[in-house]
Amino acid sequence: MNRELTKRLHRDYLKVYRISELISNGIFLVLILTYLGLAIAFDWTLLPVWICLGLLALSLLVFTWIVPKVKYARFRFELFEEELEIESGIIFVSNVLVPMVRVQHVELGSGPLMRKFQLAAVSVVTAATTHKISGLKRDEAEQLKRRIGMLAKVDESDE
């Protein structure tokens, strides 16, 4: 089995992940402030505000700084002629082998934040599930998509 390509995610993926989490936490903060305004106006208890602010601080620490770094460090993939191997996970690490003969089609996609950093995700679709490799530079993702398509003998019309 010849090794084709061993890769990790691009470093900019950390920025995208963190910005996405900051947006989510910003929405949570708006909800907390809305409740705070209502609590002051209607003389409600402020205990939920303090609890939510504590949860927000914990969320900022864990999901904005720790989780992205660990996910980035633990994610890797290798492309072989006969299969694609993907290893990921934080607490429970999974190692998946996707046989090329099982690949139905390969997709390339990116959201607004990923496009800003010129990143993309490659989705490898089989009958059972979809395996996603997010956080590759756009040209690398395109190259990987083409290579997997060629190895899996996927028609251009299927992509």
C-alpha positions in Angstrom: 0.0 0.0 0.0 1.6 3.2 -1.1 1.2 6.3 1.1 -0.2 9.1 -1.0 -0.7 12.0 1.4 -0.4 12.5 5.2 -2.0 15.7 6.4 -3.2 17.8 9.3 -5.6 20.7 9.2 -4.3 24.1 8.3 -3.4 26.4 11.2 -6.0 29.0 10.1 -8.7 26.5 11.0 -8.0 27.3 14.7 -8.9 31.0 14.0 -12.1 30.0 12.2 -13.1 27.6 15.0 -12.4 30.2 17.6 -14.3 33.0 15.8 -17.3 30.7 15.4 -17.2 29.9 19.1 -16.9 33.6 20.0 -20.0 34.4 17.9 -21.9 31.6 19.7 -20.8 32.9 23.1 -21.7 36.5 22.0 -25.2 35.4 21.3 -25.3 33.7 24.7 -24.1 37.0 26.3 -26.9 39.0 24.5 -29.4 36.5 26.0 -27.9 37.0 29.4 -28.0 40.8 29.1 -31.6 40.6 27.8 -32.6 38.7 30.9 -30.6 41.1 33.1 -32.6 44.0 31.6 -35.9 42.2 32.2 -34.9 41.2 35.7 -34.1 44.8 36.6 -37.3 46.1 35.0 -39.6 43.5 36.6 -37.7 43.0 39.8 -36.8 39.4 39.1 -34.0 37.5 40.8 -30.5 38.0 39.4 -29.3 34.5 40.3 -29.8 33.1 36.7 -27.6 36.0 35.5 -24.7 35.0 37.8 -25.1 31.4 36.9 -25.1 32.1 33.2 -22.1 34.5 33.4 -20.2 31.7 35.1 -21.2 29.2 32.4 -20.2 31.8 29.8 -16.8 32.2 31.3 -16.4 28.4 31.4 -17.6 28.1 27.8 -15.2 30.8 26.6 -12.3 29.0 28.3 -13.1 25.5 27.3 -14.8 25.8 23.9 -12.9 28.8 22.5 -9.4 28.0 23.7 -8.9 24.4 24.9 -11.2 22.3 22.6 -10.0 23.8 19.3 -6.4 23.3 20.2 -6.9 19.7 21.2 -9.1 19.0 18.1 -6.4 20.5 15.9 -3.7 18.5 17.5 -5.6 15.2 17.4 -7.0 15.4 13.8 -5.0 13.8 11.0 -5.7 11.9 7.9 -3.7 9.8 5.5 -4.6 9.0 1.9 -3.6 5.6 0.5 -4.3 4.1 -2.9 -7.0 1.8 -1.5 -8.3 3.7 1.5 -8.6 7.0 3.4 -7.7 6.9 7.1 -9.1 9.6 9.4 -8.2 9.9 13.1 -10.0 12.4 15.3 -11.4 12.9 18.8 -10.8 14.6 22.1 -11.6 12.1 24.8 -12.5 9.2 22.7 -10.2 9.0 19.7 -11.6 7.3 16.6 -9.7 5.9 13.7 -11.7 5.3 10.6 -10.7 3.5 7.4 -12.8 4.4 4.4 -12.2 2.0 1.5 -12.0 3.7 -1.9 -14.4 1.2 -3.4 -17.1 2.4 -0.9 -16.8 6.0 -1.8 -19.9 7.2 -3.7 -18.9 10.8 -4.2 -16.7 13.6 -2.9 -17.9 17.1 -2.0 -16.1 20.4 -1.4 -17.7 23.1 0.7 -17.0 26.1 2.9 -19.0 28.6 4.9 -18.5 32.4 5.1 -15.8 32.2 7.8 -13.9 29.4 6.1 -14.0 31.3 2.7 -12.6 34.4 4.4 -9.5 32.4 5.4 -9.5 30.5 2.1 -10.3 27.2 3.7 -12.6 24.4 2.7 -14.0 21.1 3.8 -13.9 17.8 1.9 -16.8 15.4 2.5 -16.3 11.8 1.5 -19.7 10.2 1.1 -20.3 6.4 1.4 -23.6 4.5 1.6 -23.3 4.4 5.4 -22.1 7.9 6.3 -20.2 11.1 5.4 -16.7 11.6 6.5 -15.6 15.2 6.7 -12.2 16.8 6.6 -12.6 20.5 7.5 -9.9 23.1 7.6 -7.8 22.6 4.5 -6.6 25.4 2.3 -8.9 25.7 -0.6 -6.4 24.5 -3.2 -5.3 21.6 -1.0 -8.9 20.6 -0.5 -9.6 20.8 -4.3 -6.5 18.6 -4.9 -7.6 16.1 -2.2 -11.1 15.9 -3.7 -9.7 15.2 -7.1 -7.3 12.6 -5.9 -9.9 10.8 -3.8 -12.3 11.0 -6.8 -9.6 9.5 -9.0 -8.7 6.7 -6.6 -12.4 5.9 -6.0 -13.1 6.1 -9.7 -15.9 8.6 -9.1 -17.3 10.2 -12.3 -17.0 14.0 -12.6 -20.8 14.1 -13.1 -21.2 12.5 -9.6 -19.2 15.2 -7.8 
